Each structure stands twice: as structure tokens, then as C-alpha cells.
Amino acid sequence: METKSKFLKVKCKKCKNEQIIFNKAATVVKCLVCETVLAEPKGGLADIKTSVEEVMD
């Protein structure tokens, strides 16, 4: 059985920092460098606000 939960490598649009986040984030995820919002919870999958560089299994 394949899980739908994935980790995503995203890049902040503001400072270009790369960060790994969970695609089912239950809280607001901010950039560790500039605190720009990267993802917001949306009842299941997170609403990703930036570009996804890589999907990690």
C-alpha cells in the first residue's frame, strides 16, 4: 500500500533558501531564513505557497 504522505524540497521565492517540508503540514510552515510562509494547512494536503524543487519518497 502506497502512502500519499511525502516530503517536499521547496525553494523560498523571497530568499531562495531550500527547505524540506511535509506535504500534509498541520501548521503554517515558514522559511527558516526570512520567515516567508511556505505552506498552510488545508484540511489534508498543505497549500504550498512556493516552488517545489523535488518530491522525496
C-alpha positions as CSV (number, residue, x, y, z in Angstrom):
1,M,0.0,0.0,0.0
2,E,1.5,3.3,-1.1
3,T,1.3,6.3,1.3
4,K,0.2,9.7,0.0
5,S,2.4,11.5,2.5
6,K,5.6,12.9,1.0
7,F,8.4,15.2,2.0
8,L,9.0,18.1,-0.4
9,K,12.1,20.1,-1.1
10,V,10.9,23.6,-1.7
11,K,12.7,26.9,-2.5
12,C,11.6,30.2,-0.9
13,K,10.6,32.7,-3.5
14,K,12.0,35.6,-1.5
15,C,15.5,34.5,-0.3
16,K,16.0,31.3,-2.4
17,N,16.6,29.1,0.7
18,E,15.9,25.4,0.1
19,Q,14.0,23.6,2.9
20,I,12.3,20.2,3.3
21,I,8.7,20.3,4.4
22,F,5.9,17.7,4.9
23,N,3.1,17.8,2.2
24,K,0.4,17.3,4.9
25,A,1.6,20.1,7.2
26,A,-0.8,20.7,10.1
27,T,0.6,24.1,10.9
28,V,1.8,27.1,8.9
29,V,5.4,26.4,7.7
30,K,7.7,29.4,7.4
31,C,11.1,29.8,5.8
32,L,13.8,29.3,8.4
33,V,15.8,32.3,7.0
34,C,13.3,35.1,6.2
35,E,10.1,33.7,7.7
36,T,8.1,33.9,4.5
37,V,5.1,31.5,4.6
38,L,5.9,28.4,2.5
39,A,2.8,26.2,3.3
40,E,-0.5,26.5,5.1
41,P,-2.7,23.6,6.3
42,K,-5.8,23.0,4.2
43,G,-7.6,20.0,5.8
44,G,-5.5,17.4,4.2
45,L,-2.7,18.2,1.9
46,A,-1.0,21.5,2.7
47,D,-1.4,24.5,0.4
48,I,2.1,25.0,-0.9
49,K,2.9,28.7,-1.5
50,T,6.3,28.4,-3.2
51,S,8.0,26.3,-5.8
52,V,8.6,22.5,-5.3
53,E,12.1,21.5,-6.3
54,E,11.9,17.8,-5.5
55,V,9.4,15.2,-4.2
56,M,11.1,12.8,-1.8
57,D,9.6,9.3,-1.3
